[in-house]
Amino acid sequence: MRDSGLSGKVALVTGAAGGIGAAVVRRLVEEGARVVATDVEAEPLQALADTLGAAAVPACLDVRSTAEVDALVAWVEREIGPIDLLANVAGVLSHEPVTSLSDAEWERVFDINAAGVFRLSRALARVMQPRRRGAIVTVSSNAAGIPRHAMAAYAASKAAATMFTRCLGLELAPHGIRCNIVAPGSTLTPMQTGMWADGNGAARVIAGSPETFKAGIPLAKLATPEDVADAVLFLLSERAGHITMADLYVDGGATMRG
């Protein structure tokens, strides 16, 4: 089997304290990468780093702050080494109908889900471009490609992050830098289970919701964080060396698109 090419690479992962982010960090460490794991949640971030040892360096980061983003990238480049890989995983959910959606909530969701991706990706593009190497993967959502009831802010912010990443990929392709998107569907994370009213939440998600025009999941199961992380690692790896601007749906067929 062709080597992934991830061993020895320096990788930056946002949202590393969450289910998908933590799974991405673990997979990268397993592949021999040196990972800077970032999140706003310091305690779970440190706990993750403690389980992984020296290969995972924890760093608190608020992706809403350009100053914090730029300072962290400069520190990593100076103290750890040139950053080869970026996984944009940080994100928040919003579940409000448009008629009750406040300006503040709309701005909060976009500031993290879309502008956060912009800030990190811009900072990494600036250092990757002169080196003419690197790979960026943004974890978006299948909600970016299909309307969802009471999720306008979330879906719109993920759609913005998706198209931004594809445009960035177009700009960076001549410099040998690949930019791709992984779009998960319903995944067994605290973000998902936090929406469930009882122990039948998984069954309801799998079955779908005709009253809110939401299709079920043809594979009849929820994704695990590892399912999504494996897709992220593939697109970061040299096995995806001729793939850029792709939008890979990892949703068990729920949106019936790739």
C-alpha positions, 0 to 999 in steps of 0.5 A, spaced: 500 500 500 502 506 498 504 510 504 500 516 506 506 521 507 504 524 513 509 521 518 514 527 520 509 532 517 507 538 522 499 538 522 494 544 525 487 541 527 482 546 530 476 544 534 481 538 537 477 537 543 470 535 539 468 529 537 471 529 530 477 534 531 479 529 537 479 523 532 483 527 526 488 528 531 488 521 534 489 519 526 494 524 525 498 521 531 497 514 529 500 516 522 506 519 525 505 526 524 506 532 529 500 535 531 498 542 534 491 541 537 487 547 538 481 549 541 477 554 545 476 548 551 482 548 555 481 542 559 478 537 554 484 539 549 489 538 555 486 531 556 487 529 549 494 531 549 495 527 555 493 521 552 497 522 546 504 524 549 509 528 545 506 527 538 500 532 540 501 539 542 495 543 545 494 550 544 488 554 546 485 558 540 479 562 539 478 562 531 474 568 531 481 572 533 485 574 527 491 576 532 490 569 536 490 565 529 496 569 526 500 569 533 499 561 533 501 560 526 507 564 527 509 560 534 508 553 530 512 555 525 518 558 529 518 553 535 515 546 532 516 547 524 513 549 517 506 547 517 504 542 512 497 540 514 491 544 516 484 541 518 479 546 519 474 542 524 472 548 529 465 549 528 458 550 532 451 548 531 445 553 531 438 550 531 433 557 530 428 558 525 429 564 521 424 568 524 427 567 531 434 568 529 437 574 532 443 578 529 448 576 534 446 569 533 447 569 525 454 573 526 456 568 532 455 562 527 458 565 521 464 568 525 466 561 527 464 556 522 466 561 516 470 566 518 474 562 522 476 557 516 478 564 512 482 566 518 486 560 519 486 558 511 489 565 510 494 564 515 496 558 512 496 560 505 501 565 506 506 561 509 505 555 505 505 558 498 512 560 498 514 553 500 510 550 494 507 545 498 501 543 503 494 541 504 488 544 507 481 540 509 475 544 511 470 539 515 463 542 513 457 539 513 452 536 508 447 541 510 451 546 506 448 542 500 441 541 502 436 546 505 435 544 513 429 546 517 431 551 523 438 551 521 439 556 516 445 560 520 449 553 520 447 551 513 449 558 510 455 558 514 458 551 512 456 553 505 460 559 505 466 555 508 465 550 503 465 555 497 471 559 500 475 553 501 474 551 493 476 558 491 482 558 495 484 551 492 483 554 485 488 560 487 493 555 491 493 549 486 499 553 481 503 553 488 502 545 489 497 546 495 491 542 495 484 544 498 479 540 499 472 539 503 469 533 508 462 534 509 459 529 514 452 528 515 449 526 522 455 523 526 455 521 533 458 527 537 456 531 543 453 536 537 449 531 535 446 527 541 445 534 544 439 535 539 436 529 542 430 529 547 430 521 549 434 515 547 430 514 541 434 520 538 439 515 533 433 511 530 429 518 529 435 521 525 436 514 521 429 514 519 428 521 517 423 526 518 418 527 513 415 533 517 421 537 516 423 534 509 429 531 512 431 524 508 433 518 512 440 515 512 440 509 507 446 506 510 441 505 516 447 508 521 450 514 524 457 516 522 462 515 527 468 521 528 473 516 526 469 515 519 469 522 518 477 523 520 479 517 515 476 521 510 480 528 512 486 524 513 485 521 506 485 528 503 490 530 507 495 525 505 499 523 499 494 518 497 490 524 494 495 527 491 491 529 485 485 531 488 483 538 490 477 543 490 473 536 492 467 536 496 467 529 499 460 527 503 460 522 508 453 522 510 451 514 509 448 517 503 443 521 506 443 527 501 444 522 495 450 526 493 458 525 493 
